[in-house]
Amino acid sequence: MQDKYGRAIKSFRISVTPECNLKCFYCHREGHGCGKDTLMKPDELGKIVHSALDFGVKKIKISGGEPLLRTDIVEIVENIVHEQIIDISMTTNGILLEKYAEGLKKAGLDRVNVSLDTLDPVQYKEITGGNVDKVLKGIEKAIEVGLTPLKVNYLAMKCNLDQLPKIMDYCSKVGAILQVIEFIPMEEELKEQHVDVNKLEEEIAKDAVDVVTRKFMQNRKKYVLKNGLEVEFVKPMDNTEFCGHCTRIRLTYDGQLKACLLRDDNLVDVLTPIRNGEADVKKYFVECIDNREPFCK
């Protein structure tokens, strides 16, 4: 199915919790506590995801907050798995990944994206409040069990810019893909941390032996370096490339279908109908897709 602007629906991003076990200084802190009844249960998530398949969804991304804080995360993946889904991935901070990696792979998870802003233990503690050794063990365990291609998400900021070469070396060593993400500060006091990733991309491009343009990922370019390392650059989301090539709908942790990443004024409740016993909730997906319109025109 396509929306009114001819954009096909190919992927579905689902948040399974707003909670997080890190306190990154740059985070918008959108996550907050919630009651157990607010969170979707594994079987409810399965029903919602499988209802999306009739509209062309082939890829699922699981996110949070931090999704691995759900102690039933393996059961969630088991309920999502379906023969029509070609890719199930997860975005995580990696703190609990070593613990869950093997179980997630057996349950049907295909791959993971792991946030890693620095390899320096002291700096990681300053930025996130966490332990980077746990993240590295999680990354390496995930690769060992086959949650690949694993992508490392590096948020480029003034305070950690010197870490980029080290993280590139690390990704090359373990066989991970590197995503360099541009930091867009929401608060005035964080603006000094902004780095123009276009300049970083120009430098990486000089050493590339191949360049791949990802059409359905906002024409994002992936650079293949001589040592085999693949590097992608993720730029601001409020741009025409992002909107023009958007193929994703979203599901909030409390069961609201979300037509646009940048809007919260047109959510569609799909969890309440399921809890009220509605067997077919496809009409709520139709409503959500009809709500889709480019944020930037």
Buried (B, 14 or more C-beta within 10 A) or exposed (E): EEBEEEBBBBBBBBBBBBBBBBEBEBEEEEBEEBEEEEBBBBEBBBBBBBBBBEBBBBBBBBBBBBBBBBEBBBBBBBBBBBEEBEEBBBBBBBBBBBBBBBBBBEBBBBBBBBBBBBBBEEBBEEBBEBBBEBBBBBBBBBBBBEBBBBBBBBBBBEBBEEBBEEBBEBBBEBEBBBBBBBBBEEEEEBEEBBBEBEEBBEEBEEEBEEEEEEEBBBEBBBBBBEEEBBBBBBBEBEEEBBBBBBBBBBBBBBBBBBBBBEEEEBBBBBBEBBEEEEEEBEEBBEBBBEBBBBBEE
